[in-house]
Amino acid sequence: MQLRIIIAAAVLSSSAGSAQTAGCDTPESRQFDFWVGRWTVSPYAQPEKRVADSLIEKLYAGCGVRETWAPLKGGGGGSLNSYVPAEKAWRQTWIDSGDSRAEFKGGWTGTAMVLTGVWPQPGHPDQLTRMTYTPLPDGAVRQSGETSDDGGKTWAASFDFLYRKAP
């Protein structure tokens, strides 16, 4: 009986260890790695005007990409992103200190990560937001946002940020 317990414990320990070390090491799970880093954030059109700091971390054996958004004014927030193989898509959950929560879905287009979801705003409970994260040649990342109030038929620019590596 004791030998069976020892063998069972060894099998459980071995399988648990392999599950932890396997992680998410596919090309798809690395598509958002260009965004990982410590950043200063400014409006794209005004790169000298810093508006936030952002820490983007690869976590959970490579299965998650987490943003911690820290604006210089106002409350912060963050997102948790992961590739979902069964959907062949990326998912993002955004939560902030203003009690805002939104779910996004999308993927890599070959040149940018594009995520879209309903992000309710005052007076616009069903507003769609489309975010595009584009890696730039100098290592910076451009994050632009567009909104739609007609189910995605038309889009209007809503924000445009430049993420540059923090010193």
PATORDO-976014 format. One line per 2 residues: number of its first residue (from 0); for each residue x, y, z of N, C-alpha, C, O, CB. Coordinates in pm, whole numbers. Glycine has a CB too. Layout:
BEGIN
NUM> X,Y,Z,X,Y,Z,X,Y,Z,X,Y,Z,X,Y,Z | ... .
***
This chain:
BEGIN
0> 83,-120,0,0,0,0,86,125,0,61,219,-75,-94,1,121 | 190,126,85,276,243,95,351,267,-36,371,382,-75,375,226,211 .
2> 392,159,-104,461,172,-231,369,235,-336,414,316,-416,512,35,-278 | 240,197,-337,143,256,-430,128,406,-406,121,484,-501,7,186,-416 .
4> 124,446,-282,111,588,-248,232,664,-297,219,773,-352,93,609,-97 | 350,610,-277,474,676,-321,475,688,-473,508,793,-527,598,598,-273 .
6> 438,580,-544,437,583,-690,333,684,-739,361,763,-829,406,441,-747 | 213,682,-680,108,778,-720,154,921,-697,130,1007,-781,-22,751,-642 .
8> 219,948,-585,269,1082,-556,374,1123,-658,377,1238,-701,328,1090,-414 | 461,1030,-697,565,1061,-795,503,1092,-931,547,1184,-1000,663,943,-808 .
10> 401,1015,-970,333,1040,-1098,264,1175,-1096,278,1252,-1191,231,928,-1127 | 192,1206,-990,125,1336,-978,225,1449,-980,203,1550,-1047,41,1342,-851 .
12> 334,1434,-909,436,1538,-905,497,1559,-1042,520,1672,-1084,545,1503,-804 | 524,1450,-1113,584,1459,-1245,489,1525,-1344,531,1611,-1421,623,1321,-1295 .
14> 361,1486,-1344,267,1545,-1440,238,1691,-1406,219,1772,-1497,137,1466,-1443 | 232,1726,-1278,210,1866,-1240,327,1951,-1284,307,2062,-1332,189,1879,-1087 .
16> 448,1901,-1268,566,1976,-1309,569,1999,-1459,605,2108,-1504,692,1904,-1266 | 532,1896,-1538,536,1914,-1682,430,2012,-1728,451,2087,-1823,518,1780,-1753 .
18> 314,2012,-1661,210,2108,-1698,255,2250,-1670,224,2342,-1746,79,2079,-1623 | 329,2269,-1562,375,2403,-1527,485,2450,-1621,493,2569,-1653,425,2406,-1382 .
20> 570,2359,-1666,681,2402,-1750,643,2409,-1897,712,2475,-1975,798,2308,-1731 | 533,2343,-1937,494,2343,-2078,460,2484,-2124,509,2529,-2228,376,2250,-2101 .
22> 377,2552,-2048,343,2691,-2080,279,2706,-2216,220,2613,-2269,465,2775,-2074 | 290,2824,-2269,233,2858,-2399,347,2906,-2487,380,3024,-2492,120,2969,-2386 .
24> 406,2812,-2556,523,2843,-2636,498,2814,-2784,574,2742,-2849,644,2763,-2586 | 389,2871,-2835,358,2858,-2977,381,2992,-3045,385,3095,-2977,211,2809,-2997 .
26> 395,2992,-3174,409,3122,-3244,292,3215,-3214,311,3336,-3198,420,3100,-3395 | 171,3161,-3206,53,3244,-3180,59,3306,-3041,22,3422,-3023,-74,3161,-3194 .
28> 105,3230,-2941,109,3282,-2804,219,3387,-2786,225,3453,-2683,129,3168,-2705 | 305,3402,-2887,411,3503,-2881,381,3626,-2968,464,3716,-2978,543,3441,-2924 .
30> 263,3631,-3029,232,3741,-3121,225,3877,-3055,244,3978,-3122,103,3714,-3189 | 199,3882,-2924,186,4010,-2853,314,4044,-2777,317,4143,-2703,67,4005,-2756 .
32> 419,3965,-2793,544,3988,-2719,608,4124,-2750,682,4178,-2667,644,3878,-2750 | 580,4181,-2867,638,4311,-2902,593,4420,-2805,658,4524,-2795,599,4350,-3046 .
34> 485,4398,-2734,430,4498,-2642,488,4484,-2502,468,4573,-2418,278,4486,-2636 | 558,4377,-2474,611,4351,-2340,725,4450,-2310,815,4469,-2392,662,4204,-2328 .
36> 719,4512,-2192,824,4604,-2151,771,4709,-2054,654,4708,-2016,885,4672,-2271 | 860,4798,-2016,824,4913,-1931,825,5034,-2023,925,5061,-2090,926,4932,-1808 .
38> 712,5108,-2028,691,5212,-2128,655,5346,-2065,597,5354,-1957,582,5169,-2223 | 691,5451,-2137,631,5583,-2114,533,5601,-2229,560,5561,-2343,740,5701,-2108 .
40> 418,5662,-2199,311,5672,-2299,278,5819,-2321,265,5897,-2226,185,5593,-2254 | 264,5856,-2447,230,5994,-2484,130,5989,-2599,115,5886,-2665,358,6075,-2524 .
42> 62,6101,-2625,-20,6106,-2746,73,6088,-2867,184,6141,-2867,-100,6241,-2756 | 29,6015,-2967,113,5989,-3084,158,6119,-3152,271,6129,-3197,38,5901,-3184 .
44> 68,6217,-3158,99,6344,-3224,183,6437,-3137,236,6537,-3186,-29,6414,-3263 | 197,6405,-3007,275,6488,-2915,368,6399,-2832,347,6384,-2711,181,6570,-2821 .
46> 469,6341,-2894,554,6245,-2823,629,6303,-2703,676,6227,-2618,653,6188,-2918 | 641,6434,-2694,710,6496,-2580,620,6509,-2457,670,6538,-2348,762,6634,-2620 .
48> 489,6487,-2471,393,6505,-2362,356,6369,-2301,263,6303,-2348,265,6578,-2414 | 427,6328,-2198,400,6201,-2131,267,6208,-2055,245,6302,-1979,515,6165,-2033 .
50> 179,6109,-2076,50,6106,-2008,35,5986,-1915,-53,5983,-1829,-61,6105,-2110 | 122,5885,-1932,110,5765,-1850,238,5684,-1855,325,5706,-1939,-9,5678,-1896 .
52> 246,5591,-1762,347,5486,-1765,270,5355,-1778,156,5345,-1733,440,5488,-1635 | 333,5257,-1838,265,5130,-1855,367,5017,-1845,474,5022,-1906,191,5124,-1990 .
54> 334,4917,-1767,418,4799,-1752,343,4683,-1817,232,4650,-1778,451,4769,-1601 | 406,4622,-1917,348,4507,-1986,436,4387,-1955,556,4387,-1985,337,4532,-2142 .
56> 376,4285,-1893,451,4168,-1849,399,4040,-1913,279,4022,-1930,445,4156,-1697 | 491,3952,-1947,456,3818,-1993,454,3731,-1869,554,3724,-1797,559,3762,-2103 .
58> 341,3664,-1842,322,3589,-1718,268,3449,-1743,233,3414,-1856,229,3664,-1625 | 261,3372,-1637,195,3242,-1636,252,3150,-1742,179,3099,-1828,45,3259,-1656 .
60> 383,3129,-1737,455,3041,-1830,433,3082,-1975,428,2997,-2065,411,2895,-1810 | 420,3213,-1997,403,3264,-2133,261,3266,-2183,237,3303,-2298,484,3185,-2225 .
62> 166,3228,-2098,26,3219,-2141,-50,3350,-2128,-160,3363,-2183,-45,3114,-2062 | 5,3448,-2058,-65,3574,-2039,24,3694,-2061,145,3689,-2038,-123,3580,-1901 .
64> -36,3801,-2107,31,3931,-2121,-55,4029,-2041,-172,4052,-2073,46,3976,-2275 | 5,4087,-1937,-70,4176,-1849,-18,4319,-1860,103,4344,-1855,-62,4127,-1703 .
66> -111,4413,-1874,-76,4555,-1872,-119,4614,-1739,-229,4589,-1690,-143,4631,-1990 | -30,4695,-1680,-64,4779,-1566,-52,4922,-1615,59,4971,-1638,30,4751,-1441 .
68> -165,4988,-1632,-175,5123,-1688,-177,5223,-1573,-263,5215,-1485,-302,5139,-1777 | -82,5317,-1573,-70,5415,-1465,-67,5556,-1524,41,5608,-1552,57,5388,-1379 .
70> -184,5618,-1542,-185,5754,-1596,-128,5852,-1494,-137,5829,-1373,-329,5795,-1635 | -70,5961,-1543,-15,6062,-1453,-126,6137,-1381,-103,6189,-1272,72,6161,-1531 .
72> -246,6141,-1439,-363,6203,-1376,-477,6103,-1381,-498,6039,-1484,-403,6339,-1445 | -549,6089,-1273,-663,5998,-1269,-623,5859,-1224,-507,5832,-1192,-728,5991,-1405 .
74> -722,5771,-1221,-702,5636,-1174,-643,5545,-1280,-646,5575,-1399,-831,5579,-1125 | -590,5434,-1235,-526,5340,-1325,-618,5226,-1364,-737,5224,-1332,-403,5284,-1261 .
76> -560,5133,-1434,-634,5016,-1478,-539,4915,-1536,-417,4927,-1523,-741,5055,-1580 | -594,4816,-1600,-508,4716,-1661,-585,4614,-1741,-708,4607,-1736,-428,4648,-1557 .
78> -508,4536,-1815,-568,4433,-1897,-492,4303,-1880,-374,4301,-1847,-571,4475,-2045 | -563,4193,-1905,-503,4062,-1910,-538,4004,-2046,-655,3997,-2084,-554,3969,-1793 .
80> -435,3964,-2118,-449,3918,-2256,-399,3776,-2267,-301,3739,-2202,-373,4010,-2354 | -465,3695,-2349,-416,3560,-2374,-465,3511,-2509,-570,3551,-2559,-461,3463,-2262 .
82> -385,3423,-2568,-425,3357,-2692,-509,3236,-2656,-470,3157,-2569,-300,3317,-2779 | -623,3220,-2722,-714,3108,-2696,-709,3016,-2819,-774,3044,-2920,-862,3158,-2666 .
84> -633,2907,-2811,-616,2820,-2928,-747,2770,-2988,-759,2763,-3111,-531,2702,-2891 | -845,2734,-2905,-971,2681,-2957,-1045,2783,-3043,-1120,2746,-3133,-1061,2636,-2842 .
86> -1023,2912,-3015,-1088,3019,-3092,-997,3075,-3201,-1042,3151,-3287,-1131,3130,-3000 | -868,3036,-3196,-767,3095,-3286,-774,3246,-3280,-772,3315,-3382,-787,3046,-3432 .
88> -782,3297,-3155,-799,3442,-3133,-737,3482,-3000,-717,3400,-2910,-949,3481,-3137 | -708,3610,-2991,-664,3670,-2866,-785,3726,-2793,-880,3775,-2855,-556,3781,-2890 .
90> -781,3718,-2661,-884,3777,-2575,-818,3874,-2480,-706,3851,-2434,-963,3667,-2496 | -887,3984,-2451,-839,4081,-2353,-955,4118,-2261,-1067,4142,-2305,-780,4209,-2423 .
92> -925,4122,-2131,-1019,4174,-2033,-957,4300,-1975,-845,4297,-1924,-1051,4068,-1920 | -1028,4411,-1982,-983,4540,-1929,-1067,4573,-1806,-1189,4559,-1808,-994,4652,-2036 .
94> -999,4618,-1700,-1066,4664,-1578,-993,4789,-1531,-870,4794,-1536,-1068,4553,-1466 | -1069,4891,-1485,-1000,5009,-1434,-1062,5058,-1304,-1164,5006,-1258,-1002,5121,-1538 .
96> -999,5160,-1247,-1042,5212,-1117,-1171,5294,-1126,-1225,5334,-1023,-932,5298,-1057 | -1220,5319,-1245,-1347,5388,-1264,-1463,5292,-1278,-1571,5331,-1322,-1340,5477,-1385 .
98> -1442,5164,-1241,-1543,5059,-1247,-1581,5026,-1390,-1693,4981,-1417,-1665,5101,-1169 | -1489,5048,-1483,-1511,5012,-1622,-1455,4872,-1645,-1349,4837,-1593,-1445,5116,-1718 .
100> -1527,4794,-1723,-1483,4659,-1758,-1523,4634,-1902,-1633,4669,-1943,-1544,4551,-1661 | -1433,4574,-1978,-1463,4546,-2117,-1391,4419,-2162,-1284,4385,-2111,-1424,4665,-2208 .
102> -1451,4349,-2257,-1395,4228,-2315,-1370,4253,-2464,-1455,4305,-2536,-1491,4106,-2295 | -1250,4214,-2507,-1211,4233,-2647,-1166,4100,-2706,-1122,4010,-2634,-1099,4339,-2659 .
104> -1177,4090,-2838,-1134,3970,-2908,-1074,4012,-3041,-1119,4109,-3102,-1252,3870,-2929 | -972,3941,-3086,-913,3972,-3215,-788,3892,-3239,-775,3779,-3192,-881,4118,-3225 .
106> -696,3952,-3314,-575,3878,-3346,-475,3957,-3424,-492,4076,-3452,-610,3756,-3420 | -369,3887,-3459,-256,3942,-3534,-292,3945,-3682,-336,3845,-3738,-127,3859,-3510 .
108> -273,4061,-3745,-307,4077,-3887,-187,4055,-3978,-202,4053,-4100,-363,4215,-3911 | -70,4037,-3920,53,4029,-3998,137,4154,-3977,258,4151,-3996,21,4011,-4146 .
110> 72,4265,-3938,144,4389,-3910,104,4453,-3777,174,4540,-3726,120,4489,-4022 | -9,4409,-3720,-58,4469,-3596,-151,4372,-3524,-206,4280,-3584,-131,4603,-3625 .
112> -166,4395,-3393,-265,4322,-3314,-390,4409,-3311,-383,4527,-3274,-212,4291,-3167 | -504,4354,-3349,-629,4429,-3353,-732,4356,-3265,-763,4239,-3286,-682,4443,-3501 .
114> -783,4428,-3166,-881,4374,-3072,-1005,4461,-3072,-995,4584,-3070,-821,4363,-2930 | -1122,4399,-3075,-1249,4472,-3081,-1345,4418,-2975,-1351,4298,-2950,-1311,4461,-3223 .
116> -1421,4509,-2915,-1521,4467,-2818,-1612,4581,-2779,-1586,4697,-2811,-1456,4409,-2696 | -1718,4547,-2708,-1811,4647,-2657,-1748,4707,-2532,-1716,4636,-2437,-1952,4585,-2626 .
118> -1731,4839,-2533,-1678,4912,-2418,-1777,5024,-2389,-1763,5134,-2442,-1532,4968,-2446 | -1876,4998,-2304,-1979,5098,-2278,-1922,5230,-2229,-1830,5234,-2146,-2078,5044,-2176 .
120> -1977,5338,-2281,-1941,5473,-2241,-2069,5546,-2204,-2177,5506,-2247,-1864,5547,-2355 | -2060,5654,-2123,-2182,5728,-2088,-2260,5768,-2213,-2206,5832,-2304,-2146,5853,-2004 .
122> -2386,5731,-2216,-2471,5763,-2330,-2453,5670,-2449,-2524,5683,-2549,-2445,5903,-2374 | -2358,5577,-2441,-2329,5485,-2551,-2308,5344,-2494,-2196,5293,-2495,-2203,5531,-2631 .
124> -2416,5280,-2445,-2401,5152,-2376,-2353,5036,-2464,-2302,4937,-2412,-2531,5114,-2315 | -2369,5048,-2596,-2329,4940,-2687,-2213,4980,-2778,-2193,4920,-2883,-2447,4897,-2772 .
126> -2138,5079,-2737,-2030,5131,-2823,-1921,5027,-2842,-1870,4969,-2746,-1971,5259,-2763 | -1885,5004,-2968,-1773,4918,-3001,-1645,4999,-2997,-1641,5115,-3038,-1792,4852,-3140 .
128> -1539,4936,-2947,-1406,4995,-2952,-1313,4897,-3023,-1311,4778,-2991,-1352,5031,-2809 | -1238,4948,-3118,-1138,4868,-3189,-1001,4929,-3158,-977,5047,-3184,-1165,4864,-3346 .
130> -913,4846,-3101,-778,4891,-3066,-678,4822,-3157,-684,4701,-3180,-747,4862,-2917 | -584,4901,-3209,-480,4848,-3296,-345,4879,-3233,-312,4994,-3207,-490,4909,-3439 .
132> -268,4773,-3209,-134,4783,-3151,-35,4752,-3262,-30,4640,-3312,-116,4686,-3027 | 45,4852,-3300,137,4836,-3413,281,4853,-3366,318,4959,-3315,105,4938,-3524 .
134> 365,4749,-3383,507,4765,-3350,573,4855,-3454,552,4837,-3574,578,4627,-3343 | 653,4950,-3409,719,5045,-3498,866,5005,-3516,922,4935,-3431,708,5190,-3443 .
136> 929,5047,-3626,1067,5007,-3654,1167,5041,-3544,1267,4971,-3529,1110,5071,-3781 | 1142,5149,-3468,1238,5189,-3364,1215,5117,-3230,1281,5148,-3131,1229,5338,-3342 .
138> 1121,5019,-3226,1093,4945,-3104,977,5000,-3024,932,4937,-2928,1215,4943,-3018 | 926,5118,-3062,809,5174,-2996,684,5100,-3045,689,5021,-3139,797,5328,-3025 .
140> 572,5127,-2978,444,5067,-3016,339,5178,-3024,329,5262,-2935,400,4955,-2914 | 262,5177,-3130,151,5270,-3145,22,5196,-3110,-5,5088,-3164,145,5330,-3290 .
142> -56,5253,-3020,-187,5197,-2987,-291,5300,-3025,-299,5407,-2964,-198,5159,-2835 | -371,5268,-3125,-476,5360,-3167,-611,5296,-3143,-626,5174,-3149,-459,5399,-3316 .
144> -709,5381,-3115,-843,5332,-3089,-945,5401,-3174,-932,5519,-3207,-877,5349,-2944 | -1049,5326,-3210,-1161,5379,-3286,-1288,5331,-3219,-1290,5225,-3157,-1154,5336,-3436 .
146> -1395,5407,-3233,-1524,5368,-3177,-1631,5367,-3286,-1622,5437,-3387,-1564,5462,-3063 | -1733,5285,-3260,-1845,5276,-3352,-1974,5266,-3271,-1983,5190,-3175,-1831,5154,-3449 .
148> -2072,5345,-3311,-2204,5340,-3249,-2308,5277,-3341,-2427,5278,-3309,-2248,5479,-3208 | -2264,5223,-3455,-2359,5162,-3549,-2320,5018,-3582,-2338,4971,-3695,-2365,5245,-3679 .
150> -2267,4949,-3481,-2235,4807,-3499,-2115,4780,-3587,-2101,4669,-3638,-2352,4738,-3556 | -2028,4879,-3605,-1907,4861,-3683,-1918,4900,-3829,-1827,4873,-3908,-1867,4721,-3675 .
152> -2028,4964,-3867,-2041,5011,-4006,-1949,5129,-4031,-1885,5137,-4136,-2186,5050,-4037 | -1942,5222,-3933,-1852,5337,-3944,-1772,5349,-3815,-1817,5307,-3708,-1931,5469,-3974 .
154> -1653,5405,-3827,-1562,5417,-3712,-1510,5560,-3703,-1489,5626,-3804,-1444,5318,-3725 | -1489,5606,-3579,-1431,5738,-3554,-1310,5720,-3462,-1313,5640,-3369,-1536,5836,-3489 .
156> -1204,5795,-3490,-1084,5788,-3406,-1118,5832,-3264,-1192,5928,-3244,-971,5876,-3465 | -1063,5761,-3164,-1092,5798,-3025,-966,5823,-2943,-967,5911,-2857,-1175,5689,-2959 .
158> -858,5750,-2966,-732,5778,-2898,-617,5728,-2985,-635,5645,-3074,-728,5711,-2758 | -499,5781,-2957,-381,5745,-3036,-258,5765,-2947,-217,5879,-2922,-370,5830,-3168 .
160> -200,5655,-2899,-87,5662,-2806,41,5608,-2867,39,5523,-2956,-120,5584,-2679 | 151,5659,-2817,284,5611,-2850,348,5555,-2725,368,5628,-2627,370,5723,-2913 .
162> 381,5429,-2727,451,5362,-2616,600,5359,-2653,639,5300,-2754,394,5217,-2590 | 682,5423,-2568,827,5420,-2588,892,5358,-2464,849,5382,-2351,883,5564,-2615 .
164> 997,5278,-2488,1066,5212,-2378,1107,5314,-2274,1165,5418,-2306,1190,5136,-2428 | 1075,5284,-2148,1111,5375,-2037,1262,5368,-2016,1324,5263,-2035,1035,5336,-1904 .
166> 1321,5483,-1976,1466,5483,-1951,1501,5398,-1828,1618,5387,-1792,1517,5628,-1931 .
***
